[in-house]
Amino acid sequence: MALAMREYNPDKRQIVLKKIDGKQPLSSMGLIDPRILNGENKLHALKDEKNIWSFKWQYGGLAAPMQQKFTTFTSLLDFAKVYFKKRNLDIVDVVY
């Protein structure tokens, strides 16, 4: 059985989240979408043709703070770390 190889795309990265042990994940409206934690709803970082980075959920819209744009992937990731830490979530991996 052959494994399917993913095509590398430098303009798209998946950000993998995990809840902080012993804490309930929160959104600004209450509980966070459980699909985020079981892998059914993935968070992507996308770079457009002008080299500007932004977030996109696989399903659903973005909260207002996540609708901003970033000039580097590092600045996007730094923002995401702080944003999700406030919601009791850690970034555990970035899949290229």
C-alpha positions, -999 to 999 in steps of 0.1 A, spaced: 0 0 0 15 33 -11 13 64 11 -2 95 -5 23 123 -7 11 158 0 22 184 -24 42 211 -7 26 245 -9 47 274 6 17 296 5 -5 275 28 1 261 63 -21 244 88 -20 255 124 -27 226 148 -43 235 182 -47 216 215 -65 226 246 -43 235 276 -45 206 301 -70 212 329 -86 243 312 -118 247 293 -113 262 258 -131 295 254 -142 318 227 -154 354 231 -189 341 230 -184 311 253 -172 276 244 -151 270 213 -162 249 184 -153 213 194 -144 204 158 -112 225 163 -99 201 189 -108 168 172 -94 178 138 -126 182 119 -122 220 115 -87 231 106 -71 265 108 -50 275 78 -26 304 73 -27 315 36 -4 338 17 -20 357 -12 -4 370 -44 8 402 -27 27 381 0 2 390 27 -8 363 52 -42 357 67 -62 331 86 -90 308 72 -110 282 90 -119 251 69 -155 256 81 -170 288 94 -160 324 96 -133 341 115 -137 362 147 -131 399 141 -95 399 156 -85 371 133 -95 389 102 -64 411 101 -36 406 76 1 401 83 33 408 63 51 377 75 42 343 86 61 348 119 40 378 128 8 358 120 20 330 142 30 353 171 -5 368 170 -21 334 169 -1 322 199 -13 351 221 -48 350 207 -53 313 214 -35 313 247 -62 337 260 -87 310 249 -69 282 267 -55 267 235 -18 260 225 -4 258 190 13 224 190 23 221 153 25 239 120 20 216 90 36 228 57 
